[in-house]
Amino acid sequence: MVGDTRKEMFACVVGGNKTAVTTVYGTAFMLGGGIFMTAAHVLKGAKARQSYCLGFGGGTERLQIADIVEVEYVDQYDVAFGSIGEDIPSFVSLPWRLGWLNHLDDVETGGFPHAFDAKAYFIVARAFKGYVVSRRDNYGCPLFQGPAAVYEVSFPAPVGLSGAPLLWEFGGIKSVVGMIVGSGNFEMTVFEEERVEGDTKEWYSVKHGLHLGIALTADCLAAMPSKLLGMTLRQYLERQSLVFRG
């Protein structure tokens, strides 16, 4: 089943329990068979602070809560797999499309950045749309324990969007082509001078920055072996008939 970019595609990692939700830590999405994936730092951050679970829905709809029964971290790439035991019928597991995207290909995502309104007790789902700025085979950042294949995308990833699927549409079908893990902030100095006032010397500089979203590519993710899945992610997706061919 294929939907469009709305909140029935995205789950949220929430603090609290089935009785009371206290915050939203990040975004996740389903892989079929009761399995979900997200960024490892999302679940680790939630676990360090309080009990947590997986939420479906939000906004004007009643949030459906599912207990997370098992978690596996792939720390090398800041990825986590988890199990809730069974799928939520009203939420879709999206197909995946493997292979590289090109520069300027349109992409989109959605999830739960800065999503929890405590005063209104309301969870806001937000969507983002942009394009591929670059693709990098050996991207390194503090979240990874080694280089990884990523897309840089034209929109930054606010806190809470980590773990969201990066989507690409072809022939009216939206497919997963990666997973958002954070933002890359790049700066360079464009002007610098020393100013002297009496006995005081100070350096002044002007810097320009570039802020981009970072997403692990589908190929990078699909090659990951998982003890929870009992196989690589690609093999699991193929068993779930979630590898798009066309």
RAJO-V376373 format. One record per backbone hydrogen bond with DSSP energy under -1.0 kcal/mol. CO is the residue of the C=O (numbers start at 1). NH is the residue of the N-H. If there is no record, write none. Layout:
# RAJO-V376373
CO/NH
CO/NH
This chain:
# RAJO-V376373
4/6
6/9
11/28
12/55
13/25
13/26
14/53
15/22
20/17
23/15
26/13
28/11
29/37
32/35
34/84
35/31
36/82
37/29
38/80
39/42
39/43
40/44
41/45
42/46
43/47
44/48
46/50
51/16
53/14
54/66
55/12
56/64
58/61
64/56
66/54
70/83
72/81
74/77
74/79
76/145
79/74
80/38
81/72
82/36
83/69
83/70
88/91
95/176
96/244
102/105
105/132
107/130
108/167
109/128
111/126
115/124
117/121
117/122
122/117
123/59
126/111
128/109
130/107
131/154
132/104
134/152
136/150
139/148
141/144
148/139
149/217
150/136
151/215
152/133
152/134
153/213
158/161
159/114
161/164
162/27
164/180
166/177
167/108
168/175
170/173
173/170
175/168
176/97
177/218
178/166
179/216
180/163
182/214
184/212
186/210
188/208
191/206
193/204
195/202
197/200
200/197
202/195
204/193
206/190
206/191
208/188
210/186
212/184
213/153
214/181
214/182
215/151
216/179
217/221
218/222
219/223
221/224
222/234
224/233
226/230
226/231
231/226
232/236
233/237
234/238
235/239
236/240
237/242
238/241
242/96
